[in-house]
Amino acid sequence: MSMRTISLHDGHTVDLYQSMHELPAQRHSEFQCRLVQAGGIGSTMVDVTKHFERLAQFLAAGRTEDATEELAHLHYAFNYCLEQFSPASLAFGCLVASVDGTATATKVEDDGLRQLLDRLSGWGLTQGMVEDICQDVKKNCKPS
């Protein structure tokens, strides 16, 4: 199993799984779930706007079932935005194997992931790093 190590401020290091197929089974499921949430629902005002646009298109076309589903996605995206809940960042948290040489918990939960991300952000983890690493892991998703 190969790890990717990133260095943050003050000498802190984070070891990350490089492939979703290396993740423990529970983390793999959680990682996949968070990616689906990030891609299909989102958590930014841009995502909310896109849902409003699609909702309007479905209503104009008389596609009420699609409009109902889009309204639910809009609701979730808006709530995620208000709660500062980022599924993409939580997906990244699932990739963290250890921090400063100490293994992270095998089972991942929202509160634990949020605390981990808060700590890493304080040490210089950026949203750009999160997005780049998650994209790399998605590209490396060839089964072993």
DASUL-V463621 format. One record per pair of residues at least 12 apart in sequence whose ideal C-beta (glycine too) atoms are under 10 Angstrom apart, sorted by the first residue. I is the first residue (numbers start at 1). GAP is how many residues later the second one is. D is the distance in Angstrom with one decimal. If there is no record, write none. Layout:
BEGIN
i=[I/I]
gap=[GAP/GAP]
d=[D/D]
END
This chain:
BEGIN
i=[1/1/1/1/1/1/1/1/2/2/2/2/2/3/3/3/3/3/3/3/3/4/4/4/4/4/4/4/4/4/4/5/5/6/6/6/6/6/6/7/7/8/8/8/8/8/8/8/8/8/8/8/9/9/9/9/10/10/10/11/11/12/12/12/12/12/12/12/12/13/13/13/13/13/14/14/14/14/14/14/14/14/14/14/14/14/14/14/15/15/15/15/15/15/15/15/15/15/16/16/16/16/16/16/16/16/16/17/17/17/17/17/17/17/17/18/18/18/18/18/18/19/19/19/19/19/19/19/19/19/19/20/20/20/20/20/20/20/20/20/20/20/21/21/21/21/21/21/22/22/22/22/22/23/23/23/23/23/23/24/24/24/24/24/25/26/26/26/26/27/27/27/27/27/27/27/27/27/27/28/29/29/30/30/30/30/30/30/30/30/30/31/31/31/31/31/31/31/31/31/31/32/32/32/33/33/33/33/34/34/34/34/34/34/34/34/34/34/34/34/34/35/35/35/35/35/35/35/35/36/36/37/37/37/37/37/37/37/37/37/38/38/38/38/38/38/38/38/38/39/39/39/40/40/40/40/41/41/41/41/41/41/41/41/41/41/42/42/42/42/42/42/42/42/42/42/43/43/43/43/43/43/43/43/43/43/43/43/43/43/43/44/44/44/44/44/45/45/45/46/46/47/47/47/47/47/47/47/48/48/48/48/48/48/48/48/48/48/49/49/50/50/50/50/51/51/51/51/51/51/51/51/51/52/52/52/52/52/53/53/54/54/54/54/54/54/54/55/55/55/55/55/55/55/56/57/58/58/59/84/85/85/86/86/86/86/86/88/88/88/88/89/89/89/89/89/89/89/89/89/89/89/90/90/90/90/90/90/90/90/90/91/91/91/91/91/91/92/92/92/92/92/92/92/92/92/92/92/92/92/93/93/93/93/93/93/93/93/93/93/94/94/94/94/94/95/95/95/95/95/95/96/96/96/96/96/96/96/99/99/99/99/100/104/117]
gap=[16/17/18/20/21/22/96/143/15/16/17/20/138/12/13/14/15/19/92/94/95/12/13/14/15/91/93/129/132/133/136/92/93/90/114/118/119/123/127/116/117/91/92/111/112/113/114/115/116/117/118/121/113/114/115/116/112/113/114/89/112/87/88/107/108/110/111/112/113/85/86/87/88/110/78/81/82/83/84/85/86/90/102/106/109/111/115/119/80/81/82/83/84/85/86/87/88/89/76/78/79/80/81/82/117/120/121/14/77/78/79/80/116/120/123/77/79/115/118/119/122/76/117/118/119/120/121/122/123/124/125/12/15/71/74/75/114/117/118/120/121/123/116/119/120/121/122/123/73/75/115/118/122/71/72/74/83/85/114/70/73/82/83/84/81/68/80/81/82/66/67/68/69/70/77/78/79/80/81/66/65/79/60/61/63/64/77/78/79/80/83/59/60/61/62/63/64/77/103/106/107/59/62/109/54/57/58/61/52/53/54/55/56/57/58/59/60/74/76/79/100/52/53/55/56/59/99/102/103/51/55/39/40/43/48/49/50/51/53/54/42/48/49/50/51/52/53/93/96/48/49/52/33/36/37/47/31/32/33/34/35/36/37/38/39/46/31/32/34/35/36/38/39/44/45/46/33/34/35/36/37/38/39/40/41/42/43/44/45/46/47/33/36/37/42/44/32/33/36/31/35/26/27/29/30/31/33/34/25/26/27/28/29/30/31/32/33/34/25/28/20/23/24/27/19/20/21/22/23/24/25/26/27/18/19/22/25/26/17/21/12/13/15/16/17/19/20/12/13/14/15/16/18/19/14/13/12/13/12/30/25/29/27/28/31/41/44/39/42/43/46/24/25/27/28/31/32/36/38/41/42/45/18/19/20/22/23/24/26/27/40/22/39/42/43/46/47/21/24/25/28/33/35/37/38/39/40/41/42/45/15/17/19/20/21/22/23/24/27/37/14/19/22/40/43/13/35/38/39/41/42/12/17/20/21/24/29/37/17/20/21/24/23/12/13]
d=[7.6/8.6/8.7/9.8/5.1/9.9/8.7/9.4/8.7/5.5/8.1/7.7/9.7/4.4/6.3/6.8/6.7/8.5/9.9/6.0/8.2/4.7/7.9/5.0/9.9/8.6/9.3/7.4/7.9/8.9/9.8/9.7/9.3/9.8/9.2/9.5/8.0/6.9/7.6/9.5/8.8/9.2/9.5/9.7/6.6/9.3/8.9/3.9/4.5/6.1/9.8/9.0/8.3/4.9/4.2/9.3/9.8/6.5/8.5/8.4/9.3/7.1/5.7/8.9/8.0/9.4/4.6/8.0/9.4/8.4/7.5/6.0/7.5/9.6/10.0/9.1/5.9/8.3/7.4/5.5/8.1/9.4/9.4/6.5/8.5/7.7/9.7/9.6/9.5/7.5/4.6/4.5/7.8/9.3/8.1/9.9/8.8/9.2/8.3/9.8/4.7/6.0/6.3/9.0/6.4/9.3/8.0/8.8/8.3/5.0/8.2/5.7/10.0/7.2/9.5/8.4/9.8/9.1/7.3/6.6/5.7/9.5/9.4/6.4/9.7/9.4/4.4/6.5/7.6/9.1/7.2/7.2/8.7/9.4/8.6/8.2/9.8/5.8/7.6/7.7/5.4/9.8/9.7/8.3/6.8/7.7/5.8/5.3/9.3/8.7/9.3/9.0/7.7/6.7/7.3/8.9/9.9/9.8/9.0/9.3/9.4/5.3/8.6/9.2/9.5/9.1/6.6/5.7/7.1/9.4/4.7/8.0/9.4/9.3/9.4/9.7/7.2/8.2/5.8/8.0/9.2/9.8/7.8/8.0/8.9/5.1/8.8/5.3/8.7/9.6/8.5/8.8/5.3/8.9/9.1/4.1/6.9/8.7/8.8/8.0/9.7/8.4/9.1/9.9/8.1/9.0/8.4/9.2/9.0/4.5/7.0/8.5/4.7/3.6/8.5/8.4/6.7/9.5/9.9/8.8/9.1/7.5/7.6/9.7/5.2/9.4/7.4/9.3/7.2/8.1/9.4/8.0/9.5/8.0/9.2/9.5/3.7/8.4/8.3/8.3/9.4/7.6/4.1/4.1/8.7/8.5/6.4/9.8/8.3/8.6/8.7/10.0/6.8/9.2/9.3/9.3/9.0/5.3/8.9/9.3/4.8/5.1/9.8/9.6/6.8/7.2/8.3/9.9/8.7/4.9/9.9/7.2/8.3/9.4/8.0/8.8/8.7/6.4/9.3/8.9/3.7/5.6/9.6/8.5/8.2/5.9/5.1/6.1/7.5/8.7/9.8/7.8/8.4/6.1/8.5/9.7/9.0/8.9/6.0/9.5/9.5/8.7/8.9/9.6/4.6/8.9/8.1/7.4/9.7/6.6/9.8/9.9/5.0/5.2/9.9/9.0/6.0/9.8/9.7/9.3/9.7/9.3/9.0/8.3/6.0/8.1/9.4/5.3/3.7/8.6/8.9/5.5/8.0/8.9/9.8/6.4/9.6/9.5/9.5/10.0/8.2/8.6/9.7/5.0/9.8/8.2/8.4/5.8/9.4/9.6/4.6/5.9/8.7/6.0/9.3/8.6/5.7/8.9/9.4/9.2/8.1/8.4/9.9/9.3/8.2/8.3/8.3/8.4/6.5/6.8/6.2/7.9/8.5/9.8/5.5/9.7/9.0/9.2/7.5/5.5/9.2/8.9/8.1/9.8/6.8/10.0/4.9/7.6/9.5/7.6/9.8/9.1/8.4/9.6/5.7/8.5/9.4/8.7/9.4/7.4/8.9/8.5/9.5/8.4/4.4/8.4/9.9/6.2/5.5/8.8/6.6/9.3/8.1/3.7/8.0/9.3/5.3/5.5/8.4/8.9/5.5/7.3/9.9/9.6/9.5/10.0/9.5/6.7/7.5/9.7/6.2/8.9/8.7/6.3/9.0/7.7/10.0/9.9/7.4/7.5/7.4/9.0/9.6/6.8/8.3]
END
